[in-house]
Amino acid sequence: MAAVMGHAGAAGRIGPNAITRVAEVLRERQGADAMARLFGLAGLAGYVERPPDAMVDETEVTHLHAVLRASLGATAAAQVAREAGTRTGNYLLAHRIPKPVQALLKVLPARLAARVLLGAITRHAWTFAGSGEFSAVPGRPVKLTIRDNPMCRGLTSDVPACDFYAATFERLFRELVHPRAEVVETACEACGDDACRFEVRW
C-alpha cells in the first residue's frame, strides 16, 4: 500500500538543507567567490553571509538548482547536488533521527527497517517536497515518487535530474536499512515524465 504526503501545512516551503549544503559544496569545489556569484544569480545573495536556518520558499530552491545547471553544466551541477544530498542525509542522521530509532532500524531485517524508515520519510515529506506530492511503496525495490517536484519546475533534461533527492534517500537507506542500498531515479519530470520516480535496491 502506498503512503502519500503532500500539500500539507507548510506547502510551498522546503528545509534549508537544500540551500545550505549546496553552499558548502560550492565553497569547497568552486571557491567562495564562485559560490557567492552563483547565489547572486539565483537571487539568494542574502544567504551568502547568513545561511537560512528555517524553512525556505521552494522557489528559492528551484532557482538555485536551475542556476547550477545553467552555469556549471548538467554533469557538474549533478555532482554538486549529489554531494549536497549526501550531506543532507548526514545532517538528518546527526540531528533529526533519534539515535535509539537508528539503533533499532539497524538490527531489524532490511525489509522491515525499510517500512519503518518509509513511514518516517512520508511523515516529514512536507519538509523536502514542498507543494509537491510524495508517495512511497515498500517492497523490493522500494518505490518513491514525487509529483509536481519543485526542483524540476521549468527544467528540461535528457537524463533524470533529481540527484539531490536520490543522494539523500540513498544515504539514509545505506545507513539504516542496508549498506549496499542504491537509489536509482527511473523517471523524472524534467525528462517529460509524469512524476519523478526512484527505486531503492539492495
Phi and psi restraints in degrees (value plus and minus 20) as a CYANA .aco file:
   2 ALA   PHI    -102.5   -62.5
   2 ALA   PSI     119.7   159.7
   3 ALA   PHI    -121.4   -81.4
   3 ALA   PSI     116.0   156.0
   4 VAL   PHI    -146.7  -106.7
   4 VAL   PSI     120.1   160.1
   5 MET   PHI    -166.8  -126.8
   5 MET   PSI     111.6   151.6
   6 GLY   PHI    -199.9  -159.9
   6 GLY   PSI     144.9   184.9
   7 HIS   PHI      32.0    72.0
   7 HIS   PSI      22.2    62.2
   8 ALA   PHI    -108.4   -68.4
   8 ALA   PSI    -184.0  -144.0
   9 GLY   PHI     -77.2   -37.2
   9 GLY   PSI     -54.9   -14.9
  10 ALA   PHI    -124.0   -84.0
  10 ALA   PSI      10.2    50.2
  11 ALA   PHI     -73.6   -33.6
  11 ALA   PSI     118.0   158.0
  12 GLY   PHI      70.2   110.2
  12 GLY   PSI     -16.6    23.4
  13 ARG   PHI    -150.5  -110.5
  13 ARG   PSI     128.9   168.9
  14 ILE   PHI    -152.9  -112.9
  14 ILE   PSI     129.7   169.7
  15 GLY   PHI     -80.1   -40.1
  15 GLY   PSI     129.4   169.4
  16 PRO   PHI     -86.8   -46.8
  16 PRO   PSI     -34.9     5.1
  17 ASN   PHI     -78.0   -38.0
  17 ASN   PSI     -50.6   -10.6
  18 ALA   PHI     -84.8   -44.8
  18 ALA   PSI     -34.8     5.2
  19 ILE   PHI    -129.5   -89.5
  19 ILE   PSI     -68.8   -28.8
  20 THR   PHI     -86.0   -46.0
  20 THR   PSI     -57.8   -17.8
  21 ARG   PHI     -92.1   -52.1
  21 ARG   PSI     -52.9   -12.9
  22 VAL   PHI     -83.4   -43.4
  22 VAL   PSI     -62.2   -22.2
  23 ALA   PHI     -79.9   -39.9
  23 ALA   PSI     -63.5   -23.5
  24 GLU   PHI     -78.9   -38.9
  24 GLU   PSI     -67.9   -27.9
  25 VAL   PHI     -85.8   -45.8
  25 VAL   PSI     -61.9   -21.9
  26 LEU   PHI     -82.9   -42.9
  26 LEU   PSI     -62.0   -22.0
  27 ARG   PHI     -78.5   -38.5
  27 ARG   PSI     -62.7   -22.7
  28 GLU   PHI     -93.9   -53.9
  28 GLU   PSI     -58.5   -18.5
  29 ARG   PHI    -109.1   -69.1
  29 ARG   PSI     -56.4   -16.4
  30 GLN   PHI    -131.4   -91.4
  30 GLN   PSI     -39.3     0.7
  31 GLY   PHI      79.2   119.2
  31 GLY   PSI     138.3   178.3
  32 ALA   PHI     -83.7   -43.7
  32 ALA   PSI     -59.1   -19.1
  33 ASP   PHI     -85.0   -45.0
  33 ASP   PSI     -63.6   -23.6
  34 ALA   PHI     -85.7   -45.7
  34 ALA   PSI     -59.9   -19.9
  35 MET   PHI     -80.3   -40.3
  35 MET   PSI     -65.9   -25.9
  36 ALA   PHI     -82.9   -42.9
  36 ALA   PSI     -58.7   -18.7
  37 ARG   PHI     -84.5   -44.5
  37 ARG   PSI     -65.2   -25.2
  38 LEU   PHI     -85.4   -45.4
  38 LEU   PSI     -60.3   -20.3
  39 PHE   PHI     -86.3   -46.3
  39 PHE   PSI     -55.0   -15.0
  40 GLY   PHI     -84.3   -44.3
  40 GLY   PSI     -62.3   -22.3
  41 LEU   PHI     -82.2   -42.2
  41 LEU   PSI     -51.1   -11.1
  42 ALA   PHI    -105.0   -65.0
  42 ALA   PSI     -19.4    20.6
  43 GLY   PHI      56.4    96.4
  43 GLY   PSI       2.7    42.7
  44 LEU   PHI    -139.0   -99.0
  44 LEU   PSI      10.5    50.5
  45 ALA   PHI     -77.7   -37.7
  45 ALA   PSI     -50.6   -10.6
  46 GLY   PHI     -84.2   -44.2
  46 GLY   PSI     -40.5    -0.5
  47 TYR   PHI    -105.7   -65.7
  47 TYR   PSI     -27.2    12.8
  48 VAL   PHI     -84.2   -44.2
  48 VAL   PSI     -65.6   -25.6
  49 GLU   PHI    -114.6   -74.6
  49 GLU   PSI     -47.2    -7.2
  50 ARG   PHI    -147.9  -107.9
  50 ARG   PSI      65.0   105.0
  51 PRO   PHI     -80.6   -40.6
  51 PRO   PSI     127.3   167.3
  52 PRO   PHI     -86.4   -46.4
  52 PRO   PSI     123.8   163.8
  53 ASP   PHI    -143.7  -103.7
  53 ASP   PSI      -5.5    34.5
  54 ALA   PHI    -162.5  -122.5
  54 ALA   PSI     155.7   195.7
  55 MET   PHI     -75.9   -35.9
  55 MET   PSI     122.6   162.6
  56 VAL   PHI    -138.0   -98.0
  56 VAL   PSI     139.3   179.3
  57 ASP   PHI     -82.4   -42.4
  57 ASP   PSI     111.7   151.7
  58 GLU   PHI     -81.7   -41.7
  58 GLU   PSI     -44.8    -4.8
  59 THR   PHI     -85.8   -45.8
  59 THR   PSI     -47.9    -7.9
  60 GLU   PHI     -85.6   -45.6
  60 GLU   PSI     -60.0   -20.0
  61 VAL   PHI     -87.5   -47.5
  61 VAL   PSI     -62.7   -22.7
  62 THR   PHI     -77.0   -37.0
  62 THR   PSI     -68.4   -28.4
  63 HIS   PHI     -84.4   -44.4
  63 HIS   PSI     -63.1   -23.1
  64 LEU   PHI     -81.8   -41.8
  64 LEU   PSI     -67.6   -27.6
  65 HIS   PHI     -91.1   -51.1
  65 HIS   PSI     -49.0    -9.0
  66 ALA   PHI     -87.9   -47.9
  66 ALA   PSI     -60.9   -20.9
  67 VAL   PHI     -84.3   -44.3
  67 VAL   PSI     -59.4   -19.4
  68 LEU   PHI     -77.7   -37.7
  68 LEU   PSI     -66.5   -26.5
  69 ARG   PHI     -87.9   -47.9
  69 ARG   PSI     -60.3   -20.3
  70 ALA   PHI     -89.8   -49.8
  70 ALA   PSI     -54.5   -14.5
  71 SER   PHI    -112.2   -72.2
  71 SER   PSI     -57.5   -17.5
  72 LEU   PHI    -118.4   -78.4
  72 LEU   PSI     -38.5     1.5
  73 GLY   PHI      73.4   113.4
  73 GLY   PSI     136.7   176.7
  74 ALA   PHI     -81.9   -41.9
  74 ALA   PSI     -61.5   -21.5
  75 THR   PHI     -87.0   -47.0
  75 THR   PSI     -70.4   -30.4
  76 ALA   PHI     -86.1   -46.1
  76 ALA   PSI     -58.7   -18.7
  77 ALA   PHI     -83.7   -43.7
  77 ALA   PSI     -59.0   -19.0
  78 ALA   PHI     -83.7   -43.7
  78 ALA   PSI     -58.8   -18.8
  79 GLN   PHI     -85.2   -45.2
  79 GLN   PSI     -62.2   -22.2
  80 VAL   PHI     -83.2   -43.2
  80 VAL   PSI     -66.4   -26.4
  81 ALA   PHI     -83.3   -43.3
  81 ALA   PSI     -59.8   -19.8
  82 ARG   PHI     -85.5   -45.5
  82 ARG   PSI     -65.3   -25.3
  83 GLU   PHI     -84.0   -44.0
  83 GLU   PSI     -59.1   -19.1
  84 ALA   PHI     -83.9   -43.9
  84 ALA   PSI     -58.2   -18.2
  85 GLY   PHI     -84.8   -44.8
  85 GLY   PSI     -61.4   -21.4
  86 THR   PHI     -82.1   -42.1
  86 THR   PSI     -61.9   -21.9
  87 ARG   PHI     -87.1   -47.1
  87 ARG   PSI     -53.1   -13.1
  88 THR   PHI     -84.1   -44.1
  88 THR   PSI     -62.2   -22.2
  89 GLY   PHI     -79.2   -39.2
  89 GLY   PSI     -62.1   -22.1
  90 ASN   PHI     -81.3   -41.3
  90 ASN   PSI     -61.5   -21.5
  91 TYR   PHI     -83.2   -43.2
  91 TYR   PSI     -64.3   -24.3
  92 LEU   PHI     -82.2   -42.2
  92 LEU   PSI     -59.9   -19.9
  93 LEU   PHI     -86.2   -46.2
  93 LEU   PSI     -55.7   -15.7
  94 ALA   PHI    -100.9   -60.9
  94 ALA   PSI     -50.4   -10.4
  95 HIS   PHI    -147.1  -107.1
  95 HIS   PSI     -36.2     3.8
  96 ARG   PHI    -137.9   -97.9
  96 ARG   PSI     -46.1    -6.1
  97 ILE   PHI    -124.0   -84.0
  97 ILE   PSI      93.8   133.8
  98 PRO   PHI     -74.3   -34.3
  98 PRO   PSI     121.0   161.0
  99 LYS   PHI     -78.7   -38.7
  99 LYS   PSI     -60.2   -20.2
 100 PRO   PHI     -81.7   -41.7
 100 PRO   PSI     -55.7   -15.7
 101 VAL   PHI     -86.4   -46.4
 101 VAL   PSI     -63.3   -23.3
 102 GLN   PHI     -80.6   -40.6
 102 GLN   PSI     -63.1   -23.1
 103 ALA   PHI     -82.0   -42.0
 103 ALA   PSI     -60.5   -20.5
 104 LEU   PHI     -84.5   -44.5
 104 LEU   PSI     -66.4   -26.4
 105 LEU   PHI     -79.8   -39.8
 105 LEU   PSI     -57.0   -17.0
 106 LYS   PHI     -89.0   -49.0
 106 LYS   PSI     -40.8    -0.8
 107 VAL   PHI    -121.4   -81.4
 107 VAL   PSI     -28.5    11.5
 108 LEU   PHI     -97.7   -57.7
 108 LEU   PSI     133.7   173.7
 109 PRO   PHI     -76.5   -36.5
 109 PRO   PSI     125.4   165.4
 110 ALA   PHI     -74.3   -34.3
 110 ALA   PSI     -61.7   -21.7
 111 ARG   PHI     -82.8   -42.8
 111 ARG   PSI     -60.7   -20.7
 112 LEU   PHI     -92.7   -52.7
 112 LEU   PSI     -61.5   -21.5
 113 ALA   PHI     -79.6   -39.6
 113 ALA   PSI     -58.6   -18.6
 114 ALA   PHI     -82.8   -42.8
 114 ALA   PSI     -61.1   -21.1
 115 ARG   PHI     -83.1   -43.1
 115 ARG   PSI     -62.4   -22.4
 116 VAL   PHI     -85.4   -45.4
 116 VAL   PSI     -64.4   -24.4
 117 LEU   PHI     -83.3   -43.3
 117 LEU   PSI     -60.8   -20.8
 118 LEU   PHI     -80.5   -40.5
 118 LEU   PSI     -58.1   -18.1
 119 GLY   PHI     -80.9   -40.9
 119 GLY   PSI     -63.3   -23.3
 120 ALA   PHI     -87.1   -47.1
 120 ALA   PSI     -62.8   -22.8
 121 ILE   PHI     -82.1   -42.1
 121 ILE   PSI     -63.3   -23.3
 122 THR   PHI     -84.0   -44.0
 122 THR   PSI     -61.3   -21.3
 123 ARG   PHI     -83.5   -43.5
 123 ARG   PSI     -47.8    -7.8
 124 HIS   PHI    -128.0   -88.0
 124 HIS   PSI      -3.7    36.3
 125 ALA   PHI     -80.8   -40.8
 125 ALA   PSI     -50.0   -10.0
 126 TRP   PHI     -81.4   -41.4
 126 TRP   PSI     -40.4    -0.4
 127 THR   PHI    -100.4   -60.4
 127 THR   PSI     -34.3     5.7
 128 PHE   PHI    -146.8  -106.8
 128 PHE   PSI     -41.8    -1.8
 129 ALA   PHI    -115.3   -75.3
 129 ALA   PSI     -30.1     9.9
 130 GLY   PHI      36.8    76.8
 130 GLY   PSI    -147.7  -107.7
 131 SER   PHI    -102.4   -62.4
 131 SER   PSI     -21.5    18.5
 132 GLY   PHI     -94.2   -54.2
 132 GLY   PSI     154.4   194.4
 133 GLU   PHI    -137.7   -97.7
 133 GLU   PSI     103.7   143.7
 134 PHE   PHI    -124.2   -84.2
 134 PHE   PSI     118.6   158.6
 135 SER   PHI    -160.2  -120.2
 135 SER   PSI     134.8   174.8
 136 ALA   PHI    -160.3  -120.3
 136 ALA   PSI     118.5   158.5
 137 VAL   PHI    -147.1  -107.1
 137 VAL   PSI      97.6   137.6
 138 PRO   PHI     -90.5   -50.5
 138 PRO   PSI     142.8   182.8
 139 GLY   PHI     122.3   162.3
 139 GLY   PSI    -185.9  -145.9
 140 ARG   PHI    -146.3  -106.3
 140 ARG   PSI      78.9   118.9
 141 PRO   PHI    -104.3   -64.3
 141 PRO   PSI     142.9   182.9
 142 VAL   PHI     -89.8   -49.8
 142 VAL   PSI     119.9   159.9
 143 LYS   PHI    -139.7   -99.7
 143 LYS   PSI     107.9   147.9
 144 LEU   PHI    -140.4  -100.4
 144 LEU   PSI     120.9   160.9
 145 THR   PHI    -157.2  -117.2
 145 THR   PSI     117.6   157.6
 146 ILE   PHI    -144.5  -104.5
 146 ILE   PSI      98.6   138.6
 147 ARG   PHI    -121.3   -81.3
 147 ARG   PSI     124.9   164.9
 148 ASP   PHI      35.6    75.6
 148 ASP   PSI      31.0    71.0
 149 ASN   PHI     -87.4   -47.4
 149 ASN   PSI     100.4   140.4
 150 PRO   PHI     -77.9   -37.9
 150 PRO   PSI     -53.4   -13.4
 151 MET   PHI     -93.2   -53.2
 151 MET   PSI     -34.0     6.0
 152 CYS   PHI    -124.7   -84.7
 152 CYS   PSI     -25.3    14.7
 153 ARG   PHI     -82.7   -42.7
 153 ARG   PSI     105.1   145.1
 154 GLY   PHI      57.6    97.6
 154 GLY   PSI     -17.0    23.0
 155 LEU   PHI    -120.3   -80.3
 155 LEU   PSI     116.0   156.0
 156 THR   PHI    -140.3  -100.3
 156 THR   PSI     110.8   150.8
 157 SER   PHI    -166.9  -126.9
 157 SER   PSI     129.7   169.7
 158 ASP   PHI    -101.8   -61.8
 158 ASP   PSI     -37.9     2.1
 159 VAL   PHI    -151.0  -111.0
 159 VAL   PSI     136.3   176.3
 160 PRO   PHI     -72.4   -32.4
 160 PRO   PSI     119.5   159.5
 161 ALA   PHI    -138.5   -98.5
 161 ALA   PSI     -11.4    28.6
 162 CYS   PHI    -115.3   -75.3
 162 CYS   PSI      33.3    73.3
 163 ASP   PHI     -84.2   -44.2
 163 ASP   PSI     -53.7   -13.7
 164 PHE   PHI     -81.3   -41.3
 164 PHE   PSI     -69.3   -29.3
 165 TYR   PHI     -84.9   -44.9
 165 TYR   PSI     -66.0   -26.0
 166 ALA   PHI     -78.2   -38.2
 166 ALA   PSI     -63.5   -23.5
 167 ALA   PHI     -89.0   -49.0
 167 ALA   PSI     -57.8   -17.8
 168 THR   PHI     -83.5   -43.5
 168 THR   PSI     -68.9   -28.9
 169 PHE   PHI     -79.0   -39.0
 169 PHE   PSI     -64.2   -24.2
 170 GLU   PHI     -83.2   -43.2
 170 GLU   PSI     -60.9   -20.9
 171 ARG   PHI     -81.5   -41.5
 171 ARG   PSI     -63.3   -23.3
 172 LEU   PHI     -87.3   -47.3
 172 LEU   PSI     -64.6   -24.6
 173 PHE   PHI     -88.5   -48.5
 173 PHE   PSI     -56.3   -16.3
 174 ARG   PHI     -86.1   -46.1
 174 ARG   PSI     -56.3   -16.3
 175 GLU   PHI     -99.1   -59.1
 175 GLU   PSI     -56.2   -16.2
 176 LEU   PHI    -130.6   -90.6
 176 LEU   PSI     -35.4     4.6
 177 VAL   PHI    -139.0   -99.0
 177 VAL   PSI     -76.2   -36.2
 178 HIS   PHI    -176.7  -136.7
 178 HIS   PSI     111.6   151.6
 179 PRO   PHI     -84.4   -44.4
 179 PRO   PSI     -37.2     2.8
 180 ARG   PHI    -126.5   -86.5
 180 ARG   PSI      -1.6    38.4
 181 ALA   PHI     -81.7   -41.7
 181 ALA   PSI     118.6   158.6
 182 GLU   PHI    -153.6  -113.6
 182 GLU   PSI     115.3   155.3
 183 VAL   PHI    -127.9   -87.9
 183 VAL   PSI     105.5   145.5
 184 VAL   PHI    -140.5  -100.5
 184 VAL   PSI     107.9   147.9
 185 GLU   PHI    -104.5   -64.5
 185 GLU   PSI      97.2   137.2
 186 THR   PHI    -117.9   -77.9
 186 THR   PSI     -35.9     4.1
 187 ALA   PHI    -173.1  -133.1
 187 ALA   PSI     132.3   172.3
 188 CYS   PHI    -170.4  -130.4
 188 CYS   PSI     115.5   155.5
 189 GLU   PHI     -81.8   -41.8
 189 GLU   PSI     -48.7    -8.7
 190 ALA   PHI     -85.9   -45.9
 190 ALA   PSI     -41.6    -1.6
 191 CYS   PHI    -113.2   -73.2
 191 CYS   PSI     -17.2    22.8
 192 GLY   PHI      75.8   115.8
 192 GLY   PSI     -16.8    23.2
 193 ASP   PHI     -96.5   -56.5
 193 ASP   PSI     144.4   184.4
 194 ASP   PHI     -97.2   -57.2
 194 ASP   PSI     -32.3     7.7
 195 ALA   PHI    -184.3  -144.3
 195 ALA   PSI     144.7   184.7
 196 CYS   PHI    -113.8   -73.8
 196 CYS   PSI     100.6   140.6
 197 ARG   PHI    -141.2  -101.2
 197 ARG   PSI     117.8   157.8
 198 PHE   PHI    -147.0  -107.0
 198 PHE   PSI     125.1   165.1
 199 GLU   PHI    -139.9   -99.9
 199 GLU   PSI     114.0   154.0
 200 VAL   PHI    -125.8   -85.8
 200 VAL   PSI      98.5   138.5
 201 ARG   PHI    -141.3  -101.3
 201 ARG   PSI     127.5   167.5
